[in-house]
Amino acid sequence: MNKILYVLACLLASNVWAYDDCKFEKRIDTTLDLATASQLNIDARAGELKVTGDAHSSVAVIEATICTSQEEWADESWLKLESGETAIISVQDPRDSDSSWQDNENFSVDLAISFPAGLALSIRDSSGSLSVQGSGDLTIQDSSGDIDVRDIQGLVNIEDSSGDIDLRQVEGDLVIEGDSSGNISGTDIRGSVLVKQDSSGNIRFQDVRDDFVVERDSSGNIVADTIGGDFRVLKDGSGSIKATDVAGEIDIPEKG
């Protein structure tokens, strides 16, 4: 049976006066039991998100810093925490129920979360930098901001609108569903790499155990270095393609 907790910023945080766009800042420190969880879903909003696996823990330790231009938004901000087989950490944005907010007003939540290492993660993020280390299977849906992924003990699936993507030490297959802008790079991928669609930015992968395939690339350079399987680019717009030390077949479009 799932257990749902609602953690209010106004109950667990104290006022910190700031400046610039962050006129009001509040902090939430809390935990979520993950002893029975096989997956953790994280629904973040604008702000930095840092998620780190802890091999000696069975709980999520959550530190949230809320930054707003309206004091009532800080008071009304909260986290939805749900335990169970699929656990949930979700930032609840008070602007969702407030139609009076303006585009020049600010609301962001920086999240630092530690969790049991090897647990599967599904992350939905709005904007801001995102880093993940030490998970099992990993799924990311991100709108904007750089993505940094390290030491993943499973499959990785990423869909991103803008920002650089950097991956290192991935134990399983990697799929980039789509990336509108920003560079994509990876090292020590112990499975295959599939980039389905990339609009702009360079793509570079090194030390890939199996195949490296780019289905569609609009612009930017592509570099494949030390590939254990085949290297294929199915459709390419502009930019150079370079392949070094490929064990399997190389299949790339001819440049006119």
C-alpha positions in Angstrom: 0.0 0.0 0.0 1.4 3.4 -1.0 1.8 6.1 1.6 1.5 9.7 0.5 3.1 12.6 2.4 2.6 16.3 1.7 5.5 18.3 3.0 4.7 22.0 3.3 7.5 24.6 2.9 5.9 26.8 5.5 6.0 24.1 8.1 9.6 22.9 7.6 11.4 25.9 6.5 12.5 29.3 7.8 12.6 32.6 5.9 15.8 33.6 4.3 15.8 37.1 2.7 17.7 37.2 -0.6 18.0 39.6 -3.5 17.6 39.9 -7.3 14.9 37.5 -8.6 15.2 35.4 -5.5 13.5 37.7 -3.0 12.2 34.8 -0.8 14.1 31.6 -0.2 12.9 28.6 1.9 14.4 25.2 2.6 12.8 21.8 3.0 14.7 18.9 4.5 12.9 15.5 4.6 13.2 11.8 3.9 11.2 9.1 2.0 11.3 5.4 2.8 12.3 3.4 -0.3 12.8 0.0 1.3 10.0 -1.5 -0.8 10.5 0.6 -4.0 11.7 -0.8 -7.3 11.6 2.6 -9.0 11.7 6.2 -8.0 9.9 8.8 -10.1 11.1 12.4 -9.7 9.0 15.3 -11.0 11.0 18.5 -10.8 10.4 22.0 -12.0 12.8 24.9 -12.8 16.0 24.7 -10.8 19.1 22.6 -10.4 18.5 18.8 -9.8 21.3 16.6 -8.3 20.5 12.9 -7.7 23.1 10.7 -6.2 23.1 7.0 -5.3 24.1 5.8 -1.8 25.0 2.2 -1.5 24.4 2.1 2.2 20.9 3.7 2.3 17.3 2.5 2.0 15.8 6.0 2.1 15.8 9.1 -0.1 17.2 12.1 1.6 15.8 15.3 0.1 17.1 18.8 0.4 14.9 21.4 -1.5 15.7 25.1 -1.7 12.7 27.2 -2.9 13.4 30.5 -4.5 10.6 32.9 -5.5 9.7 36.5 -6.2 6.5 36.2 -4.2 6.4 35.4 -0.5 3.1 33.5 -0.7 4.5 31.2 -3.3 7.2 30.1 -0.9 4.6 29.6 1.8 2.4 27.5 -0.5 5.1 25.4 -2.1 5.3 21.8 -1.1 6.6 18.3 -2.0 4.4 15.3 -2.7 6.1 12.2 -1.4 4.7 8.8 -2.1 6.2 5.5 -1.0 5.5 2.0 -2.3 6.8 -0.1 -5.2 6.9 3.0 -7.5 7.9 5.9 -5.2 7.3 9.5 -6.1 9.0 12.8 -5.3 7.1 15.7 -6.9 7.5 19.4 -6.6 4.1 21.1 -6.4 4.2 24.6 -8.0 1.7 27.1 -6.6 1.6 28.9 -9.9 -0.4 26.0 -11.3 -3.4 27.3 -9.4 -2.6 31.0 -9.6 -3.4 32.7 -12.9 -2.2 36.1 -11.8 1.6 35.4 -12.1 3.6 37.2 -14.7 6.4 36.0 -17.0 9.0 38.2 -15.2 8.2 36.6 -11.8 10.5 33.8 -10.6 9.8 30.4 -9.0 12.5 27.7 -8.9 13.4 24.7 -6.7 16.9 23.4 -6.4 16.8 19.7 -5.4 19.5 17.5 -4.0 18.4 13.9 -3.5 20.3 10.9 -2.3 18.7 7.5 -2.8 19.6 3.8 -2.6 22.2 3.1 -5.3 21.1 0.9 -8.2 17.4 1.9 -7.9 15.6 2.6 -11.2 14.9 6.3 -11.8 12.4 8.1 -14.0 13.0 11.9 -14.0 10.9 14.7 -15.5 12.6 18.1 -15.4 11.7 21.5 -16.6 14.8 23.6 -16.8 18.2 23.9 -15.0 21.2 21.6 -14.8 20.6 17.9 -14.0 23.1 15.4 -12.7 22.5 11.7 -11.9 25.0 9.3 -10.5 24.6 5.7 -9.3 21.2 4.6 -10.5 19.8 1.5 -12.1 17.7 1.9 -15.3 17.4 5.6 -16.0 14.8 7.6 -18.0 15.0 11.4 -18.4 12.6 13.8 -20.0 14.1 17.3 -19.9 13.2 20.6 -21.4 16.4 22.7 -21.0 19.7 22.7 -19.2 22.8 20.5 -19.2 22.5 16.8 -18.3 25.4 15.0 -16.6 25.1 11.2 -16.1 27.6 9.0 -14.3 27.9 5.3 -13.2 24.6 3.9 -14.3 24.0 0.2 -13.7 21.3 -0.3 -16.4 19.7 1.1 -19.5 19.5 4.8 -20.2 16.8 6.7 -22.2 16.9 10.4 -22.6 14.6 12.9 -24.4 15.9 16.5 -24.3 15.1 19.8 -25.9 18.2 21.9 -25.3 21.5 21.7 -23.4 24.6 19.5 -23.5 24.4 15.8 -22.6 27.4 14.1 -21.1 27.4 10.4 -20.1 30.2 8.2 -18.5 30.2 4.7 -17.3 26.9 3.4 -18.4 26.5 -0.4 -17.9 23.6 -1.0 -20.4 22.3 0.3 -23.7 21.8 4.1 -24.3 19.0 5.7 -26.3 18.8 9.4 -27.1 15.2 9.8 -28.3 15.7 13.4 -29.4 17.8 16.4 -28.8 17.0 19.8 -30.3 20.3 21.6 -29.5 23.5 21.1 -27.6 26.4 18.7 -27.8 26.0 14.9 -26.9 29.0 13.1 -25.6 29.7 9.7 -23.9 32.6 7.6 -22.7 32.7 4.0 -21.5 29.3 2.9 -22.6 29.1 -0.9 -22.0 26.2 -1.5 -24.4 25.0 0.0 -27.6 24.3 3.7 -28.4 21.3 4.9 -30.5 20.8 8.6 -31.3 17.4 8.7 -32.9 17.2 12.4 -33.8 19.5 15.4 -33.2 18.9 18.8 -34.6 22.1 20.7 -33.8 25.3 20.3 -31.9 28.2 17.8 -32.1 27.9 14.1 -31.2 30.9 12.3 -29.9 31.2 8.8 -28.3 34.3 6.9 -27.2 34.7 3.4 -25.9 31.3 1.9 -26.8 31.2 -1.8 -26.4 28.5 -2.6 -29.0 27.0 -0.7 -32.0 26.9 3.1 -32.3 24.0 4.3 -34.6 22.8 7.8 -35.4 19.5 7.7 -37.2 19.1 11.3 -38.1 21.3 14.3 -37.6 20.6 17.8 -39.0 23.8 19.6 -38.2 27.0 19.3 -36.3 30.0 17.0 -36.3 29.9 13.3 -35.4 32.9 11.4 -33.9 33.1 7.7 -33.2 36.2 6.4 -31.4 36.8 2.9 -30.2 33.5 1.2 -31.1 33.1 -2.5 -30.4 30.4 -3.1 -33.0 29.1 -1.3 -36.1 29.1 2.5 -36.6 26.2 3.7 -38.8 24.8 7.1 -39.7 21.5 6.7 -41.6 20.8 10.4 -42.4 23.1 13.4 -42.0 22.6 17.1 -42.9 25.7 19.1 -42.4 28.9 18.6 -40.5 31.8 16.2 -40.7 31.8 12.5 -39.7 34.9 10.8 -38.3 35.4 7.2 -37.3 38.4 5.7 -35.5 39.0 2.1 -34.3 35.7 0.6 -35.2 35.6 -3.2 -34.9 32.5 -3.7 -37.0 31.2 -2.2 -40.2 31.1 1.5 -41.0 28.1 2.8 -42.9 27.9 6.6 -43.4 26.2 8.8 -46.0 28.4 10.0 -48.9 29.0 13.7 -49.0 28.2 15.4 -52.3 
